[in-house]
Amino acid sequence: MTDLTPTPDRPGLHISKPSPSTPATASAVCHCGATATANGDNQVKALVDGWTTNHGPAHQQTGR
């Protein structure tokens, strides 16, 4: 399987939760240079919410 971790050359958001009893993990890299990581379900949800609001899709909508 290919490494799905985002990099500056391949920006994006990657979330992993191998099983229901395992805490989620996430990493994000935006083309604007912002990076973030999170561990635990609540922190991953916050990272996804922030990414959606301020990076990734938000850049496409506003051109920031």
C-alpha positions as CSV (number, residue, x, y, z in Angstrom):
1,M,0.0,0.0,0.0
2,T,1.2,3.5,-0.8
3,D,2.1,5.9,2.1
4,L,-0.9,8.2,2.3
5,T,0.8,10.7,4.7
6,P,0.5,14.2,3.3
7,T,3.7,16.1,2.3
8,P,4.4,19.6,1.0
9,D,4.6,17.9,-2.5
10,R,1.3,16.1,-1.9
11,P,-0.8,18.2,0.4
12,G,-4.0,16.8,2.0
13,L,-5.5,15.3,5.0
14,H,-5.0,11.7,6.2
15,I,-7.0,10.0,9.0
16,S,-6.5,6.6,10.5
17,K,-8.6,4.6,12.9
18,P,-7.7,0.9,12.5
19,S,-10.4,-0.3,14.9
20,P,-13.2,1.1,17.0
21,S,-11.2,0.7,20.2
22,T,-8.1,2.4,18.8
23,P,-7.8,6.2,19.0
24,A,-7.8,8.0,15.7
25,T,-4.8,9.8,14.3
26,A,-4.5,12.4,11.6
27,S,-2.0,14.5,9.8
28,A,-2.6,17.5,7.4
29,V,-0.4,19.5,5.1
30,C,-1.8,22.4,3.1
31,H,-0.4,23.9,0.0
32,C,-0.2,27.2,1.9
33,G,2.5,25.6,4.2
34,A,0.3,24.9,7.3
35,T,0.7,21.5,8.9
36,A,-1.0,19.8,11.8
37,T,-1.2,16.4,13.5
38,A,-3.7,15.1,16.0
39,N,-4.1,12.0,18.2
40,G,-7.4,10.9,19.7
41,D,-10.9,11.0,18.4
42,N,-11.8,14.5,19.7
43,Q,-8.5,16.1,18.6
44,V,-8.8,14.5,15.1
45,K,-12.4,15.9,14.8
46,A,-11.1,19.3,15.7
47,L,-8.3,19.0,13.1
48,V,-10.8,18.0,10.4
49,D,-13.1,20.9,11.3
50,G,-10.3,23.4,11.2
51,W,-8.9,22.0,8.0
52,T,-12.3,22.2,6.3
53,T,-12.9,25.7,7.5
54,N,-9.4,27.2,7.0
55,H,-7.5,25.0,4.4
56,G,-8.1,22.5,1.7
57,P,-11.7,23.1,0.5
58,A,-11.7,26.7,1.9
59,H,-8.7,27.7,-0.3
60,Q,-10.6,26.4,-3.3
61,Q,-13.7,28.4,-2.5
62,T,-12.0,31.7,-1.7
63,G,-8.8,31.4,-3.6
64,R,-6.7,32.2,-0.4
